[in-house]
Amino acid sequence: MADPKIYDKVPVKVSVEAGKTYSWCTCGESSKQPFCDGSHRGGPFVPLKFEASESKDVWLCNCKHTKNPGYCDGSHKAL
């Protein structure tokens, strides 16, 4: 599988709402980072959908190399 495009080497803080579904961009091409805008179409990537279990602030990965998809795990530090 191809490697995703590194959108940025810093995570982004996002306020998520309990019960709401989000689509995290896995390809790095979306213009609505860190969320999917459909730019992956025709390629090997699909968005990662997740539902927030509680309302809170989270740090989402922008480098797309996290081992804990969509959340930042510090992988950007090694890129």
C-alpha positions as CSV (number, residue, x, y, z in Angstrom):
1,M,0.0,0.0,0.0
2,A,1.2,3.5,-0.7
3,D,2.2,5.8,2.1
4,P,-0.2,8.7,3.0
5,K,0.8,12.3,2.3
6,I,2.1,14.0,5.4
7,Y,-0.2,16.9,5.8
8,D,1.6,18.4,8.8
9,K,4.0,17.3,11.5
10,V,2.0,18.6,14.4
11,P,-1.4,17.3,15.6
12,V,-4.6,19.4,15.7
13,K,-6.8,20.0,18.7
14,V,-10.4,19.2,17.9
15,S,-13.5,19.5,20.2
16,V,-15.6,16.4,19.5
17,E,-19.3,15.9,20.6
18,A,-20.6,12.7,22.3
19,G,-22.5,10.5,19.8
20,K,-21.3,12.4,16.7
21,T,-19.5,10.5,14.0
22,Y,-16.4,11.9,12.4
23,S,-14.4,10.8,9.3
24,W,-10.6,11.2,9.9
25,C,-8.6,11.7,6.7
26,T,-6.1,8.8,6.1
27,C,-4.6,9.9,2.8
28,G,-3.4,13.4,3.8
29,E,-4.9,15.0,0.7
30,S,-8.1,16.5,2.2
31,S,-8.5,20.3,2.2
32,K,-10.6,19.9,5.4
33,Q,-7.9,18.4,7.6
34,P,-8.0,16.5,9.8
35,F,-11.3,15.3,8.3
36,C,-12.1,13.7,5.0
37,D,-13.4,15.7,2.0
38,G,-13.3,12.7,-0.4
39,S,-9.9,13.5,-2.0
40,H,-8.9,9.8,-1.5
41,R,-11.4,8.7,-4.2
42,G,-9.7,6.4,-6.8
43,G,-6.8,5.7,-4.5
44,P,-6.0,3.1,-1.8
45,F,-7.1,5.1,1.2
46,V,-10.5,5.3,2.9
47,P,-11.4,7.6,5.8
48,L,-11.5,6.2,9.3
49,K,-14.9,6.8,10.8
50,F,-15.3,7.0,14.6
51,E,-18.0,8.0,17.0
52,A,-17.0,10.2,20.0
53,S,-17.9,8.4,23.2
54,E,-17.9,11.7,25.1
55,S,-17.7,15.4,24.5
56,K,-14.1,16.5,24.9
57,D,-11.0,18.0,23.2
58,V,-8.8,15.4,21.4
59,W,-5.5,15.7,19.5
60,L,-5.9,14.3,16.0
61,C,-3.0,13.2,13.9
62,N,-2.0,15.3,10.9
63,C,1.1,13.3,9.8
64,K,-1.1,10.2,9.0
65,H,1.6,7.8,10.4
66,T,0.1,7.3,13.9
67,K,-0.1,3.8,15.3
68,N,-3.4,4.9,17.0
69,P,-5.4,6.0,14.0
70,G,-6.8,9.1,14.1
71,Y,-5.2,10.2,17.3
72,C,-1.7,11.6,17.6
73,D,0.8,9.2,19.2
74,G,3.9,11.3,18.5
75,S,4.9,9.5,15.3
76,H,5.4,12.9,13.6
77,K,8.6,13.3,15.7
78,A,10.3,10.5,13.8
79,L,9.4,11.8,10.3
